[in-house]
């Protein structure tokens, strides 16, 4: 099964100048379609680091959305690094060229100016259509300047207002057939006063007895109502996770530990919607 990954590129994220808005939105978009994010990677504006991250993406077999760095300013390196990671030259994509020219004509018209395609700045803007050889375009409904795809690795701008509709369109077209294939339900219970080390054998036994279901443990040390506690639960296929949680709860009752509230997070629920405060 293919997994979904996310790469966010830009020094501004790692320096704290801007807060990343991509991961939370991608989790939301995937969750609404019965899918889930398997991993995320943040990379600054260093070509060697970007190239290494993209080489991993191209060879890893996952579906990857890469946000940022596809413009044409000196700190935009993603297109060049994608080419380097693939060992392919960059070429001006004909559809991208047409869309960029169309966008420049729109801007000239809005400004009441004459469009001059040979002007130096307009020629420079065509660099935004230089993609690795063999790439296909990802339409950009916001301003027509496209992203690009190579296989299952998709490159979109760093601007959320552009990137998120582009990712959503890919999910609803190219990956529609995957919708619902990764749907998970989480069941959990608050366990008070117990230690994770004491519960570990039980967690291992539940996972062993219920293949495909994963057990999770989220400890907290100073909750205002429950004090030191562990949110102990399972996640997986809705039916299998319900069965595994029943076994987990029965085993906990047999251990004589103090149990608090139980929670269910259905498929498509974003993190925090029904999450117990820690």
Secondary structure, DSSP 8 states (H G I E B T S, - for coil): ---EEEEEE-HHHHTTSS---HHHHHHHHHHTTT--EEEEEEE-S-HHHHHHHHHHHHHH-SEEEEES--SSSTT--HHHHHHHHHT--EEE-HHHHHHHHHHHHHHHHHTT----TTSHHHHHHGGGGEEETT-EEE--TTTS--EEEETTEEEE-S-HHHHHHHHHHHHHHTTGGGTTTT--EEEEEEEES--HHHHHHHHHHHHHHSTT-EEEEEEEEEETTTEEEEEEEEEESHHHHHHHHHHHHHHHHHHT-EEEEEEEE-TT--TTSS----
